[in-house]
Amino acid sequence: MICRWAAPRLFPAKPALAAAFIIALALAACAEQEKKTEPPAAQKGPEAVAETSLTRISFAELPGWQGDDHAEALAVFRRTCPVIAARPAGAPLDPRMDGKAGLSGPAGAWAGVCAQAERVAAKEARAFFESQFTPYALAAGGKETGLFTGYYEPEFKAARAPGGAYQTPLRGKPVDLQTIDLGAFDPELEGKRIRGRVEGARFVPYPDRASIEAGNVGPGAKPFVWLADPVDAFFLHIQGSGRLLMEDGTAMRVGFAAKNGRPYTPIGRVMAERGFLARENISMQSIRDWLKNNPEKRQAILNENRSYIFFQEIEGSDPALGPVGAAGRQLTPWRSLAVDRAVHGLGALLWLETALPGGQPFRQLMVAQDTGSAIKGPIRGDIFMGSGDTAGEIAGKMAEEGRLFLLLPKSAGAAASLSAPRG
């Protein structure tokens, strides 16, 4: 949900005929393999929105509205406004939306309230939201509730040079790792990409985790930081970003740079299949404990996940905030929400009513600043809960039903653009 990348085109516009033939065969084979391993298609934005109803309500009807820290929410919204302002006025709020199928309305309506938000004092934040937005209760498929989970940024011990316990490297992106957009070759493959490298006249899959760990990796993948625990490094690969607490007392934030393109395999499933863990007992902690207690089998299990992530140091970030999300802005603990971008545009304001693990009510104004492959549908969200073990403990247990309310600009253009029926 917080990882994005771009890669240069691999081939010139007019490759040699022989090379083109070889490449075409490779692309066809890779595309066919990708089709076989692709999960069932999730419901797309237009279909999801078609089953959605919006019912206009008052701010007094928003559960917990009066008790929120509106000034904090306003500050998070302002940080996202430059992303909104960069969109064409008549375009959907988010480029991932199909036409105007999303619920957020056109970018121009949001750009207008963003301009006004810059002039609002903190003490006037609540009045600003109430004067410039209209709240709507959201229902989808006849249901008013959906699932809300949590995610976090892990913190791990690390060093800038190998030595002692610090022997597990994080690597930068190799220069020979290339990404091909298959949609450029066949419209039916739009949105599909393959990753690999050129060997002779062939485009081949990039080496898997075991091969990379053994040193089979191209130039540019030089280690730039070392972790004390190989299991920490593995979980950092799964998370895609994290904070490193350096041995010299400083901190470093690292983020996703690229991936090798091999399929991701959950090692918990492998461990259950081999009888190492009971399926009902699989959790991040049980996997960690088993790997710690079985060092002689550890690397073989880790290698079962052939996917490998390359990292980069993220410089100039605010240490009080989290990693950069899909909106290109640092995430704010307890305010940033990962959403389905085909339904809710990045930068949208959403009031969330749910509960935290243990039953404590959670009612806050959230800003859509991130996304994730598992976040699908109108009433679905992932709360960014911060950095470190405490945030991770809560995030790991968070799986609660909740309600979502939309705050839409008081603009005729915004209301008219909604394709969903409204109550």
Buried (B, 14 or more C-beta within 10 A) or exposed (E): BBBEEEBEEBBEEEBEEEBEEBBEEBBBEBBEEBEEEEEEEBBBBBEBBBBBBBBEBEBEEBEBBEEBBBBBBBBBBBBBBEBBBEBEEEBBBBEBBBEBBBBBBBBBBBBBBBEEBEEBEEEBBBEBBBEBBBBBBBBBBEEBBBBBBBBBBBBBBBBBEEEEEBBBBBBBBBEBBBBBBBEEBEEEBEEBBBBBBBEEEEBEBBBBBBBBBEEEBBEBBEEBBBBBBBBBBBBBBBBBBBBBBBBEEEEBBBBBBBBBBBEEBEBBEBBBEEEBBEEEEBEEEBBBEBBEEEEEBBBEBBBBBBBBBBBBBBEEBEEEBBBBBBBEBBBBBBBBBBBBBBBBBBBBBBBBBBBBBEEEEBBBBBBBBBBBEEBBBBBBBBBBBBBBEEBBBBBBBBEBBBBBBBBBBBBEBBBEBBBBEEE
